[in-house]
Each structure stands twice: as C-alpha cells, then as structure tokens.
Amino acid sequence: MTTRSQTLKRIPVNGSSQSSEISVFKRYRVRIERGWYEGTFSKQWFGWQFDGYRNGIQLNLIDEVYQILK
C-alpha cells in the first residue's frame, strides 16, 4: 500500500496481543474503529501495546496495522 510519500506493509492482526512482525524500533499506522493513527509499539507483559493512541491500546483491540517503510 502506498500513500502520499509513504510505503506501507500490512501486518496481520489475528486477535492476539503477540506478533513476531512488530518491533519497538519501527513506526506504524493503525486503524482503530474509524480513525487512523501513527506511532510506535512498546512491549508490555501482555504483549504489544500501540502507544500512539490515548494512553495506549493492546494489539488485539486494533482493526488494522501497517508498518511505515519510508
């Protein structure tokens, strides 16, 4: 997927807070309900948390995840 100067790679969301395709050193664009947000993930005791939404949200509560490649 390409959007105005950004190339995105889709990361599968499978209802779990775990994913081997997510890294703390990369940026992501995620869809939560009807909104799109950009930011990073942090590793928590339960799995991955997206820190670019309010006080953070667990991966399993996110509708779509895309890694920002450039």
C-alpha positions, 0 to 999 in steps of 0.5 A: 500500500502506498500513500502520499510519500509513504510505503506501507506493509500490512501486518496481520492482526489475528486477535492476539496481543503477540506478533513476531512482525512488530518491533519497538524500533519501527513506526506504524499506522493503525486503524482503530474503529474509524480513525487512523493513527501513527506511532510506535509499539512498546512491549508490555507483559501482555504483549504489544501495546500501540502507544500512539493512541490515548494512553495506549491500546493492546494489539488485539483491540486494533482493526488494522496495522501497517508498518511505515517503510519510508 
